[in-house]
Amino acid sequence: MELIKDILYNTDKILKDFYNWAYKLWSSFNLPFFILDIVFYLLITLAVAAFLVFNALFIIYYDRKVAAKFQVRYGPNRVGYKGILQTVADTIKLLIKEDINADKVDKIVFFLAPFLVFIPSFLVFLVIPFGKGLIPADLNIGILYVLAITGLSVLGILSAGWASNNKYSLIGGMRSAAQIISYEIPMVLVILSVLLLSGSLKMGDIINAQSSISKWFIFVQPIGFILFLIAGNAEINRAPFDLPEAESELVSGFITEYSAMKFAFFFLAEYTNLFLTSAIATTLFLGGWQGPFLPPFVWFIIKTYLVITLLMWFRWTFPRIRVDHLMEFSWKYLTPIAFVNLIATAILVKFI
Amino acid sequence: MIKYIKNIITGIISLCEGLSVTLKHVFRKPITLQYPEQKPDLQLRYRGRLVMPVDPEKNDIRCTACMICAKVCPNHSILEIEKVIEDGKPKPKAKKYIYNLGTCMFCNLCVEACPFAAIIMSDEYALANEDKEKLILELVSEKYNLTGKKLNWWKSKFKDETINKEKVQK
């Protein structure tokens, strides 16, 4: 009983004890220690990868259910209990489909692009605090790392658009590059104003700075939270900012030529990015894994899914905006507001 | 500058309006019909396949084999109508009524042309079949029974006519 309670509520202590125990056991064998470390890193990677895949499967199901709710229908309800196995069936279908390579694609880049899109979103999981001590590595530069790595995904999208040798894909990739670069700025400015309050780039410190509900940064930075949601939504190319894959204009944007497993990778990356944006919003504004009664991990998941639901609500409400409006919105509205927000925060932090 | 701030405020208000509209829809009951389990409630005038129902008062069909329906059919879907023969004389009553569902386009002209309301479009709709032969139907021996609303509707069609006839005779 004690052990279960400790595993749920004091995960950091249990993990530390387990690591020390393994370390002692290993030293009795007189083997080099880096092997043990590598085994631990591999275990963590496996755990994160497993979480990522099952989570993406669930988010797709959840997205379809929420979409159905907004459109006054039931959504998937035939495969498994209430359609819970629908995405599993879809994934199996995608896995066994023929992988079609178009004739004139740039073969190497075309093959690499899905991985280039997916790898950054996988790497960001390194600094996502799932719970007390449940963080693969609490880097000193945590949030900076997130920004640096998510910026890389534009490379994958752009190369997917370029390698497809297709005008729709190319336009999609170009749009995505322009969009991600211009929405990065308000996002960074908002994160900066949060960092002014927390005083550290470390994820653990940011969460510790929000130790009680009244200290959550959403109440200190309400405008910042909204700006972060808008910019984050644009960063992950979701409606109403889904211009890179606008169905009515560009067929399917940079994913047009992809099929089977590669297509599945794009989708996996998209839904993982959705989870990541919500997870970072939770960490920065909603106090991370902190909360009464329930275990930290559960609180983290609940909060993250709340933010995901909010983003889905936006998705099924707002129509896609036009390209020039997209740029205008970022440069003329979001960036100045974020600047004003940052300056106001700086002044308040300095004098109060 | 004032215009700029005004723009932002009107933008936020209109976005919130949109959000409230979609939020209202979340709490509505889904309007989806779970088809194989739930059947749709069809309209009375729905055109399914052609049937020759049994009149429950006479306990017999109403067809007199006058051939008007066969003549009016644009696709020649009503292939053959045979009269009952008693004592070597043909009587005004159908013995055989062969109808080809495969070529029928559900135009309802035969039903409208029928002076005795002997035939009607039923509400059977899942009519696909793997064998062409099975689409050629014999309607008289089928003894189709209408039920519910559709029966009442069908009855009202020829009852009005009989009332009209009585009026004319008077």
Interface residues (C-beta under 8 A of the other chain):
Chain A: A68 K69 F70 Q71 V72 R73 Y74 W313 F314 W316 T317 F318 Y333 I337
Chain B: I8 L15 G18 L19 V21 T22 L23 H25 V26 R28 K29 P30 I31 T32 Q34
